[in-house]
C-alpha cells in the first residue's frame, strides 16, 4: 500500500494530539511486532484503551495466531468522510495499538501505531457482507504479511478479556475489559 506522506500525516495528526494529552508510561518501543507467538520478544506499548473508542463497533478474531479485539469506526471529522479510527488489543498481553485509515466501499486501508506518533504497520482488508473484515497486516514497508480475520461482536456478546497489564491509569482507567 503506497501512502503519501501528507496523507499519512493527516491520518495520524489525531494520534500526535492524543499522545501529547495522554500521560504515557515511559518505556522503550521495540522494532518488531509479535503477531504469531506470545513467546516473541514483546513490543512495549504504554498506550491504554481509550474510553472514547469503547463506543465504536467491536470486532473479535485473530491477527496471525494471536487473538485480538478491535474497536473501529468512522471518524466524526467532516473533512475526512472515508476516515476510520480506533484501536486493537491483544487478548494475551493486553497491549493496545492505535489504528487509523480509510474505508472505501468494502476496502479498508489503515496504518497502526504502538506509540501514538509513528506508523508501525499497514493493514489492507475487505469488509464482507456479514460485517467481518479479513486481509493482511504488514510491516511499514509492506513486507511480512500476516493474515487477520475479524468478526463483528454483537451487542451483549462477550469477547475474550485482555490480560491485565501494569502501568499508569489514564483518566482513572487502568485497563478496560470489553464485553457488556
Secondary structure, 3 states (H helix, E strand, C coil): CCCCHHHHHHHCHHHHHHHHHCCCCCCCCCCCCCCCCCCCCCCCCCCCCCCCHHHCCEEEEEECCEEEEEEEEECCCCCCCCEEEEEEEECCCCCEEEEEEEEECCEEEEEEECCCCCCCEEEEEEECCCCCEEEEEECCCCCCCEEEEEEECCCCCCCCCCCCCCCCCECCECCCCCCC
